[in-house]
Amino acid sequence: RKASLFVIGQPKALFTPEEINILKQYLEEGGNLLIIEGEQGDTKNSTNLNDLIKDYGITFRGDSVVRTAFYKYFHPKQCFIDTLTVHPGFLRTIKNIKKTKKIDLMGDDELGQNDDDDDCPLKIVYPFGQSIDIDQKKSNISALFTSGKIAFPMNRPLCVVTTSKSTKGRLCVFGSINFFDNSYIDKEENLK
């Protein structure tokens, strides 16, 4: 294993069972996979990425995320999401927010963290993408961000991360290949 990250961006052909096993082995040995696919998933794109990621509790839903009301972008699948629900740890990382713990000096107990900045939503354009299903029974899966309240389907994961079964490798699954297109990468806060 020479690469620390392997990116799969909306393939146009099926993976063979042997290729899927090699990618799973790469992940279990400590490699990292970033898998990106566009709207309507495996069916539209004639691929089988779900066969690769389903063992980790993640599947592309095969739908299209749309904005239910017009705002900024003409096509409903150019989904501007300003009510994005972002994982607090991820939000702190991308916004470079410093967290401080408040300590009760009498009992040395943590009173909590200052979470004011976690309420600040990230604003993105999620173009021609799909949502992701996650297995709620698996505790090692985190949705980095969801579709929020304005998009349909509502509050669905759009980007998900998990660890491999050996916990050595990491898998990140993202539902919009067009998000990284030159037409959208520097729109809103997509570049963050």
Protein Blocks (a to p, Z undefined) as FASTA:
>chain_A
ZZfbdcdehiabdcdfklmmmmmmmmmnopacdddddehilmlnopaflmmmmmnopace
hiacddfbdehiablklccdfkbccdfklmmmmnopacdddddfklopafbdcfklmmpc
cddddehiadddddfkbmkbccfbdebjmbccehiafbdcdddfkomaccdddfbfklmp
mklmmgcjlmZZ
